[in-house]
Amino acid sequence: MTVKTCLDSTVVLTDSLPVKLSDCGRHLFIGHRFAPFEDLAPATFETSATAAYRDAWGGFLDLSSDASGVEIMRDPSGMLPCYVARSEGSTVFASDAALISQLLPQHISWPRLAAFLATDGMRSRATCLADVEELLPGMRERLEDGARTTLWSPWMFVQHSRSMHPEFAARALRTVIDQTVGAWAERFSRILLGVSGGLDSSIVAAALAQTDCRPTLITIATHEPDGDERAYARALADFLDLPLIEDFEAPDHVDLSVSASAHLPRPVARAFSQSSDAIQYAHAEALEIDAFMNGGGGDSVFCALRSASPLADRILAVPRPRELAHTVRDICQVTGSPVAPVMVRGIRNALRAPRAFKGRGIPSSPPPACPPQACCPCIHG
C-alpha cells in the first residue's frame, strides 16, 4: 500500500497504481499518464477547448491545489473509475465504491435504481447508492464545495474544420492505434489478450505484435457452432506468430444466486460473464499475467451501427449522388432492410439535425503525406 500525504491535508492510498507528484508540488497524478503524440499535427487534432488535456492522456486522476483549494480531475477516457462521497466535512474519492462503504455506511437509493433501470442503464453522475456519486470523465471537482466543471466533451470535436480526406483519416487512425496500444504495452510485462478473430480484437493484436511485448492470446468458445470462433482466432495467431489459448465456456462457473454487481454502485454486470471471467482469471494466474486487454469498445470507435444514422450524416455532408447510393447500399447490406425504410429514416434524421451540423462537407482534395511513424510516447508527468 502506497500512502501519499500532500496538497493541504489530502491523503492518497493506492495499492498498485502509480502515483507521482509534479515538480512544482501542486499536482498529484494517480494512474497511468502518457505524453501526447506530437507527430500527429496538433493543429489538426486539437481545439482551444481541449487545452486542459493537451499535455497528457491515459487513465488517470489529477489532484491539484492552489490558493482557492484542492481539485480533482478525471481524464476523458474514464478508464480509472472515480466515485465520491461526503460526510461531516470529509470527502472520500475511490476507484471502487465498495471501498467507500468501508469508511461511510451506504444504502441503496431505490428511486435512483428505478431511474437507472427505466433508462436502460443511462449513465449520469448519480449512482444507485444514496450517498455516492461518480465524477464523470472529463470533469473537475473542487473538494471544498463540490463544484464541478466540464473540461472535455466530444462536442468539442464536432466542427467543420475537423473534416478530412478519408485516406488521411485512415492513416491517422492507424497511427493513433499503434501508438496508443504501444504506450500501454510499455507499462506491462505480461499481457493476456482476449480475441475472437473479429475486427476489433484483431486490430489490438496486430498493434501489440509490433511492440516488444509478446502477448498471449485467449479465445473462449461454446460447444455450439454459433459460439465457436476458434478457427478465426487461430488464423490471427498464426499470422502474427503469437501463442493462443483455447478454452470452453463452463456453465458450472455460473451461479445465478450470486450477484455479479454486488460490489458495483450500479447493476451493470452480467451473470453469464462469470464463466469467461473465471476461465480468464485462472489462465492469468497460471501465466502471472499483469494486464488483460480485449477489443471492447471497438463498435463505438469504428461506428458499428445498425441504423440509418450514417445516411443522415452522409446527407448532412452534402454528398455526391454516388456517395449517397453507396451509403444506402451499405446500410441495407448490414441491416437486411429494404431501401425505402432506410431512405425515409435517414432523411428524417437529417431534417431533425441542428443547423450547426448541416453542410459539413468531406474534403475531396488528395490527402497530405502520411504522418511519420513514431515510436511509443514516453511517460509524461
Summary of the structure (lengths in Angstrom):
residues: 381
radius of gyration: 23.2
end to end distance: 21.3
largest distance: 64.7
contacts: 1029
relative contact order: 0.11
helix: 37%
strand: 20%
